[in-house]
């Protein structure tokens, strides 16, 4: 496993030195996922570390207990990491200058700082409205764009801020009001992933890691990381109460639920065993992907047959927006994955157990599938990086790259779910931005003074 860790770290650092003109550290972050969740756990994991409580039902064990760790487990992971690097390196040699045509970018580059600042505020407000009123978002066909709009809006604001083009009024509204409100709303769900992804989109700008910014970025990262570390036990308790015990009734209202969350967070922080509890949680959180892979390799081909590519059946259909196909099948692969491998209990009809790309290749085609599949992922990531992450002079193009690329740096769900909407999402964000800029030029700027 040390081979995979060294290979990932070495290749990411080499890529960063070769591609300093890329506005986002996309490829580096995509390598970090495999380093953290598939390489680091081997350093502290043991066979007694449970991620879920083991329950016996009719003599059959359900839950996640890490089986014996041997070459059968670590070998495919190392193969996948090397194949990922190999595919990315080869694509870089074959398509070294791949970019979007300049004519596609011109409609995005004609706006001044006032128009772009207004666009950022409008998109962030639209995103928050869709979060607070999901029924309204669904009615106007915005439900699938809710998360991308958030990453796009806050990413655009960050790009303008770093380029010294963000209007002060817009900066105060976005970073002083809308961003904190969005993070609070995310914490209210009991989940950290959305908040971390949003903060990651702000921290993914390469220019932040220049020497003059490095100390400030490190301090802010330490404060945010420490805050998330200490509030996580309280969030877990809130999620247990709100989701499993259903003690939080919808009629109680949002204010009552936020009050309950606040009380639980205060109680958790006051717990003298807080640090120990938080450390244990993050150990398990980092280990869950590796632990799942251990169980998958021990059961696939014996207790569970190979899936033979059935998990990729929605790859083509997912490219169609739901407003064009109202009866498009829902992605429920996480529930099926949890049931096949007894990761969730038989009476659990809700929980979805994420299926990362690397693990998905194994359950379909074994080690051969990992080698070939991760090679193609390396090629795919390079093409995405080249097409979307090479236009530093166009803040809107950078914001689209944030919305499309940053979620790919955390590939913990199946391939069709995470990549199926990329073309539609990219086109939709481009059209929204281009239409706003066109209207601004025709209406706002031509208005008589």
C-alpha positions in Angstrom: 0.0 0.0 0.0 3.0 2.3 0.5 3.6 1.9 -3.2 0.2 3.4 -4.0 0.6 6.2 -1.5 4.0 7.2 -2.8 2.9 6.9 -6.4 -0.2 9.1 -5.8 1.7 11.8 -3.9 4.6 11.9 -6.3 2.4 12.1 -9.4 0.1 14.8 -7.9 3.1 17.0 -7.0 4.7 16.5 -10.4 1.4 17.4 -12.2 1.1 20.5 -10.0 4.6 21.7 -11.1 3.8 21.0 -14.8 0.4 22.7 -14.9 0.6 25.9 -12.8 -1.6 27.7 -15.4 -4.6 25.7 -14.4 -6.9 27.8 -12.1 -8.1 24.8 -10.1 -6.2 22.0 -8.4 -8.6 19.4 -9.8 -6.3 16.6 -10.6 -4.4 16.9 -7.4 -7.6 16.7 -5.4 -8.8 13.7 -7.3 -5.6 11.9 -6.4 -6.1 12.9 -2.7 -9.3 10.9 -2.5 -7.6 7.6 -3.2 -4.7 8.5 -1.0 -6.9 9.3 2.0 -9.6 6.7 1.7 -7.8 3.8 0.2 -4.1 4.1 1.2 -4.0 5.8 4.6 -6.4 3.4 6.4 -3.9 0.6 6.2 -1.7 2.6 8.6 -4.2 2.5 11.5 -6.9 0.1 10.6 -7.4 -3.2 12.5 -9.7 -6.1 12.3 -11.6 -5.0 15.4 -12.6 -1.6 13.9 -16.4 -1.6 13.1 -18.0 1.0 11.0 -21.5 -0.2 11.9 -22.9 -2.4 14.6 -22.9 -6.0 13.7 -26.3 -7.6 13.9 -27.2 -11.3 13.7 -30.4 -12.1 11.8 -31.3 -15.7 11.4 -27.7 -16.7 11.9 -26.4 -14.2 9.2 -24.2 -11.2 10.1 -25.2 -7.8 8.8 -23.0 -4.7 9.1 -19.4 -3.9 8.3 -16.6 -5.8 10.0 -13.3 -5.5 8.3 -12.1 -9.0 7.2 -8.5 -10.1 7.1 -6.3 -7.6 5.2 -4.1 -9.4 2.7 -2.8 -9.2 -0.9 -6.2 -10.0 -2.3 -7.4 -6.8 -0.8 -4.5 -4.4 -1.3 -3.3 -5.8 -4.7 -6.4 -4.6 -6.7 -6.2 -1.2 -5.0 -2.6 -0.7 -6.0 -3.4 -1.9 -9.5 -6.3 0.6 -9.7 -4.1 3.5 -8.5 -1.3 2.7 -11.0 -3.9 2.3 -13.8 -5.4 5.7 -12.9 -2.0 7.4 -13.0 -1.1 5.5 -16.2 -4.3 6.6 -18.0 -3.9 10.2 -16.9 -0.3 10.3 -18.0 -1.0 8.7 -21.4 -3.9 11.1 -22.1 -1.6 14.0 -21.2 0.8 12.9 -23.8 -1.8 12.3 -26.5 -3.9 15.4 -25.9 -1.5 17.9 -24.4 -3.3 21.0 -25.7 -7.0 20.1 -25.5 -9.1 23.2 -24.8 -12.6 24.5 -25.5 -12.8 26.6 -28.7 -12.3 30.3 -28.1 -15.5 31.2 -29.8 -17.5 29.3 -27.1 -15.9 31.4 -24.4 -16.4 34.9 -26.0 -20.1 35.2 -24.8 -18.8 34.6 -21.3 -16.0 37.1 -21.4 -17.8 40.3 -22.5 -19.3 41.2 -19.1 -17.8 43.7 -16.7 -17.3 43.3 -13.0 -20.8 44.7 -12.2 -22.5 42.2 -14.4 -20.5 39.3 -13.1 -21.0 40.3 -9.5 -24.7 40.6 -10.1 -24.8 37.1 -11.7 -23.0 35.6 -8.7 -25.5 37.1 -6.3 -28.4 36.0 -8.4 -27.2 32.5 -8.7 -26.4 32.1 -5.0 -29.9 33.5 -4.1 -31.5 31.1 -6.6 -29.6 28.2 -5.0 -30.6 29.1 -1.5 -34.2 29.4 -2.6 -34.1 26.0 -4.1 -32.6 24.6 -0.9 -35.2 26.1 1.3 -38.2 25.4 -1.0 -37.4 22.1 -2.8 -40.9 21.8 -4.0 -40.7 25.0 -5.8 -37.4 24.0 -7.4 -38.9 20.7 -8.6 -41.9 22.6 -10.0 -39.6 24.8 -12.2 -37.3 21.9 -13.1 -34.4 23.2 -10.9 -34.1 20.3 -8.6 -31.2 18.7 -10.5 -29.4 22.0 -10.7 -29.7 23.0 -7.1 -26.3 21.8 -6.0 -24.5 22.8 -9.3 -25.9 26.3 -9.0 -24.5 26.6 -5.5 -21.0 25.6 -6.5 -21.3 27.8 -9.6 -22.4 30.9 -7.7 -20.0 30.7 -4.9 -17.2 29.6 -7.2 -17.9 32.6 -9.5 -17.8 34.9 -6.4 -14.4 33.4 -5.4 -13.0 33.7 -8.9 -14.0 37.4 -9.0 -12.7 38.0 -5.5 -9.2 36.5 -6.3 -9.2 38.5 -9.6 -10.1 41.7 -7.7 -13.2 42.0 -9.8 -15.9 41.4 -7.2 -18.0 44.4 -6.3 -17.7 45.2 -2.6 -21.5 45.1 -2.0 -21.7 41.7 -3.7 -18.9 40.3 -1.6 -20.6 41.4 1.6 -23.9 39.8 0.6 -22.3 36.5 -0.7 -19.5 35.9 1.9 -21.1 37.7 4.8 -24.6 36.5 4.5 -25.4 33.8 1.9 -22.4 31.5 2.4 -22.8 31.3 6.2 -26.5 30.7 5.8 -25.9 27.9 3.3 -23.4 26.2 5.6 -25.9 26.4 8.5 -28.7 24.9 6.4 -26.3 22.1 5.4 -25.4 21.4 9.0 -29.1 21.3 9.8 -29.3 18.1 7.6 -26.9 16.4 10.0 -24.4 15.7 7.2 -21.0 17.3 6.7 -20.4 16.2 3.1 -22.2 19.1 1.4 -20.6 21.7 3.6 -17.1 20.2 3.0 -17.7 20.1 -0.8 -18.8 23.8 -0.8 -15.8 24.8 1.2 -13.6 22.7 -1.0 -14.8 24.6 -4.1 -13.6 27.8 -2.5 -10.2 26.3 -1.5 -9.6 24.6 -4.9 -8.2 27.8 -6.6 -4.5 27.2 -7.3 -3.5 30.9 -6.6 -4.4 30.4 -2.9 -1.3 28.2 -2.5 1.2 30.9 -3.5 3.6 31.8 -0.7 1.9 35.1 0.1 -1.5 33.4 0.8 -0.3 30.1 2.2 -0.2 31.1 5.9 -3.7 32.6 5.8 -5.1 29.6 3.9 -3.5 27.2 6.4 -4.8 29.1 9.4 -8.4 29.3 8.0 -8.2 25.6 7.0 -7.1 24.7 10.6 -9.9 26.7 12.1 -12.6 25.3 9.9 -11.2 21.7 10.2 -11.1 22.1 14.0 -14.7 23.4 14.1 -16.0 20.5 12.0 -14.0 18.1 14.2 -15.6 19.3 17.4 -19.2 19.6 16.1 -19.4 16.2 14.4 -20.6 14.2 17.4 -23.4 16.6 18.0 -24.4 16.4 14.3 -24.5 12.6 14.5 -26.8 12.7 17.5 -29.0 15.2 15.8 -29.2 13.0 12.7 -30.0 10.0 14.9 -32.9 11.8 16.6 -34.2 13.5 13.5 -33.9 10.6 11.1 -34.1 7.3 13.0 -36.2 8.1 16.1 -38.3 10.6 14.1 -38.6 12.7 17.2 -38.4 15.9 15.2 -41.8 16.4 13.6 -42.1 18.5 10.5 -44.9 20.5 12.2 -42.5 21.6 14.9 -41.0 24.0 12.3 -37.5 24.8 11.2 -36.8 27.1 14.2 -37.5 24.3 16.7 -35.3 21.9 14.8 -32.4 24.3 14.6 -32.9 24.9 18.4 -32.6 21.2 19.0 -29.5 21.0 16.8 -27.9 23.9 18.8 -28.6 22.2 22.1 -27.1 18.9 20.9 -24.0 20.7 19.6 -23.5 22.5 22.9 -23.9 19.2 24.8 -21.5 17.4 22.5 -18.8 20.2 22.9 -19.3 20.1 26.6 -18.6 16.3 26.7 -15.2 15.7 28.3 -14.7 12.8 25.9 -15.4 14.9 22.9 -11.9 14.7 21.4 -11.8 10.9 21.8 -15.2 10.5 20.2 -14.3 12.8 17.3 -11.1 11.0 16.6 -12.8 7.7 16.6 -15.4 9.0 14.2 -12.9 10.4 11.7 -10.9 7.2 11.9 -14.0 5.2 10.9 -15.0 7.8 8.3 -11.7 7.6 6.6 -11.7 3.8 6.8 -15.2 3.1 5.5 -14.3 3.0 1.8 -11.3 0.7 2.4 -13.4 -1.4 4.8 -16.2 -1.8 2.3 -13.7 -2.8 -0.4 -12.3 -5.5 2.0 -15.8 -7.0 2.5 -16.5 -6.7 -1.3 -13.4 -8.6 -2.3 -14.1 -11.3 0.3 -17.6 -12.0 -0.9 -17.6 -11.2 -4.7 -17.3 -14.3 -6.8 -18.2 -16.7 -3.9 -21.2 -15.5 -1.9 -22.1 -12.7 -4.3 -21.8 -13.2 -8.1 -20.1 -10.6 -10.3 -22.5 -7.9 -11.5 -21.1 -8.1 -15.1 -21.6 -4.4 -15.9 -25.3 -4.1 -14.8 -24.4 -1.1 -12.6 -23.6 0.9 -15.7 -27.0 0.5 -17.3 -28.0 4.1 -16.6 -24.9 5.7 -18.0 -26.6 6.7 -21.2 -30.1 7.5 -19.8 -28.7 9.8 -17.1 -27.6 12.3 -19.7 -31.2 13.1 -20.4 -32.6 15.8 -18.1 -35.6 14.7 -16.0 -37.8 17.5 -17.5 -37.4 15.8 -20.8 -38.1 12.3 -19.4 -40.3 12.6 -16.3 -40.3 8.8 -15.8 -36.5 8.4 -15.9 -35.4 5.6 -13.6 -34.2 6.7 -10.2 -30.6 5.7 -9.1 -31.0 3.2 -6.3 -27.8 1.3 -6.7 -26.6 2.3 -3.2 -29.5 0.4 -1.6 -28.9 -2.6 -3.8 -25.2 -2.6 -3.1 -25.9 -2.5 0.7 -28.3 -5.4 0.5 -26.1 -7.7 -1.7 -23.1 -7.4 0.7 -25.2 -7.3 3.9 -23.9 -3.9 4.8 -27.4 -2.7 5.8 -29.9 -4.6 7.9 -32.7 -6.5 6.2 -35.5 -4.2 7.6 -33.7 -1.0 6.4 -35.5 0.3 3.4 -33.9 3.8 3.4 -30.1 3.6 3.8 -28.0 3.9 0.7 -24.5 2.5 0.9 -22.2 4.4 -1.4 -20.4 2.5 -4.1 -17.1 4.3 -5.1 -15.8 3.9 -8.7 -12.9 1.7 -7.8 -15.1 -0.7 -5.8 -17.8 -0.6 -8.5 -15.2 -1.8 -11.1 -14.4 -4.7 -8.9 -18.0 -5.9 -8.2 -18.6 -5.9 -11.9 -15.4 -7.4 -13.4 -12.9 -8.1 -10.6 -9.3 -7.1 -10.7 -9.3 -6.9 -14.5 -12.2 -4.4 -14.3 -10.3 -2.3 -11.9 -7.2 -2.1 -14.1 -9.1 -1.3 -17.3 -11.7 0.9 -15.6 -9.3 3.0 -13.6 -7.2 3.5 -16.7 -10.2 5.0 -18.5 -11.0 7.1 -15.4 -7.5 8.6 -15.7 -8.1 9.5 -19.3 -11.6 10.9 -18.5 -10.2 13.1 -15.7 -7.5 14.5 -18.0 -10.1 15.3 -20.7 -12.4 17.0 -18.2 -9.4 19.0 -16.8 -8.2 20.0 -20.2 -11.6 21.1 -21.5 -12.9 22.9 -18.5 -9.9 23.9 -16.3 -7.8 25.9 -18.7 -9.5 29.3 -19.0 -8.2 31.4 -16.2 -9.2 34.7 -18.0 -12.9 33.8 -18.0 -14.3 33.8 -14.4 -17.6 32.3 -15.6 -15.8 29.4 -17.3 -13.8 28.9 -14.1 -17.1 28.8 -12.1 -18.5 26.2 -14.5 -15.4 24.2 -13.9 -15.9 24.4 -10.2 -19.5 23.2 -10.4 -18.6 20.3 -12.8 -15.2 19.2 -11.6 -15.1 19.6 -7.9 -17.8 16.9 -7.2 -15.6 14.5 -9.2 -12.8 14.9 -6.7 -14.9 12.8 -4.2 -16.0 9.8 -6.3 -17.7 7.9 -3.5 -20.9 7.1 -5.5 -21.4 4.9 -8.5 -20.1 6.1 -11.9 -23.5 6.7 -13.7 -24.8 8.7 -10.8 -21.8 11.1 -10.7 -21.0 11.4 -14.4 -24.4 10.9 -16.1 -25.5 14.5 -15.8 -22.2 16.2 -16.7 -23.1 17.2 -20.3 -26.5 18.5 -19.4 -25.2 20.3 -16.3 -22.4 22.0 -18.2 -24.7 23.1 -21.0 -27.3 24.4 -18.6 -24.8 26.5 -16.6 -23.3 27.9 -19.8 -26.6 28.9 -21.2 -27.8 30.5 -17.9 -24.6 32.6 -17.7 -24.6 33.5 -21.4 -28.3 34.5 -21.3 -27.8 36.7 -18.3 -24.8 38.4 -19.8 -26.7 39.0 -23.1 -29.7 40.4 -21.2 -27.4 42.6 -19.1 -25.8 44.1 -22.2 -29.1 44.7 -24.0 -31.2 45.9 -21.1 -29.2 47.1 -18.1 -26.3 48.8 -19.8 -28.4 50.4 -22.5 -30.8 51.9 -19.9 -30.9 55.7 -20.1 -29.0 57.3 -17.2 
